[in-house]
Amino acid sequence: MHLNGFVDVISKAFLDIVIQPGQNPDERQAFHMMLDHFSPDNPQKYIVTADRGYERSVGCVPIY
């Protein structure tokens, strides 16, 4: 089982989670699912970051 979490670091609360079964989780799919569910009042106030594996998703820009 693999847990993917979408966390608000200011409030320290999970905004969304996707639990995937098995040994080969699809982090890209989980990331897209969580972004599809994310509907803030003012999206310009948010910065979304991701760990390794998630950066292959469309629309992500790596920051080095």
Contact map, one row per residue, 1 for C-alpha under 8 A:
1110000000000000001111101000000000000000000000000000000000000000
1111000000000000001111101000000000000000000000000000000000000000
1111100000000000111100000000000000000000000000000000000000000000
0111110000000000111100000010011000000000000000000000000000000000
0011111000000111110000000000000000000000000000000000000000000000
0001111100000111100000000000000001000000000000000000000000000000
0000111110011111000000000000000000000000000000000000000000000000
0000011111111110000000000000000000000000000000000000000000000000
0000001111111000000000000000000000000000000000000000000000000000
0000000111110000000000000000000000000000000000000000000000000000
0000000111111000000000000000000000000000000000000000000000000000
0000001111111100000000000000000000000000000000000000000000000000
0000001110111110000000000000000000000000000000000000000000000000
0000111100011111100000000000000000000000000000000000000000000000
0000111100001111100000000000000000000100000000000000000000000000
0000111000000111110000000000000001001000000000000000000000000000
0011110000000111111000000000000001000000000000000000000000000000
0011100000000001111100000000010011000000000000000000000000000000
1111000000000000111110000000000000000000000000000000000000000000
1111000000000000011111001100000000000000000000000000000000000000
1100000000000000001111101000000000000000000000000000000000000000
1100000000000000000111111000000000000000000000000000000000000000
1100000000000000000011111000000000000000000000000000000000000000
0000000000000000000001111100000000000000000000000000000000000000
1100000000000000000111111110000000000000000000000000000000000000
0000000000000000000100011111110000000000000000000000000000000000
0001000000000000000000001111111000000000000000000000110000000000
0000000000000000000000000111111100000000000000000000110110000000
0000000000000000000000000111111110000000000000000000000000000000
0001000000000000010000000111111111000000000000000000000000000000
0001000000000000000000000011111111100000000000000000010010000000
0000000000000000000000000001111111110000000000000000000010000000
0000000000000000010000000000111111111000000000000000000000000000
0000010000000001110000000000011111111100000000000000000000000000
0000000000000000000000000000001111111100000000000000000000000000
0000000000000000000000000000000111111110000000000000000000000000
0000000000000001000000000000000011111110000000000000000000000000
0000000000000010000000000000000001111111000000000000000000000000
0000000000000000000000000000000000011111101000000000000000000000
0000000000000000000000000000000000000111111000000000000000000000
0000000000000000000000000000000000000011111000000000000000000000
0000000000000000000000000000000000000001111111000000000000000000
0000000000000000000000000000000000000011111111000000000000000000
0000000000000000000000000000000000000000011111000000000000000000
0000000000000000000000000000000000000000011111100000000000000000
0000000000000000000000000000000000000000011111110000000000000000
0000000000000000000000000000000000000000000011111000000000000000
0000000000000000000000000000000000000000000001111100000000000000
0000000000000000000000000000000000000000000000111110000000000000
0000000000000000000000000000000000000000000000011111011000000000
0000000000000000000000000000000000000000000000001111111000000000
0000000000000000000000000000000000000000000000000111111000000000
0000000000000000000000000011000000000000000000000011111100000000
0000000000000000000000000011001000000000000000000111111110000000
0000000000000000000000000000000000000000000000000111111110011100
0000000000000000000000000001000000000000000000000000111111010000
0000000000000000000000000001001100000000000000000000011111110000
0000000000000000000000000000000000000000000000000000000111110000
0000000000000000000000000000000000000000000000000000000011111000
0000000000000000000000000000000000000000000000000000001111111100
0000000000000000000000000000000000000000000000000000001000111110
0000000000000000000000000000000000000000000000000000001000011111
0000000000000000000000000000000000000000000000000000000000001111
0000000000000000000000000000000000000000000000000000000000000111
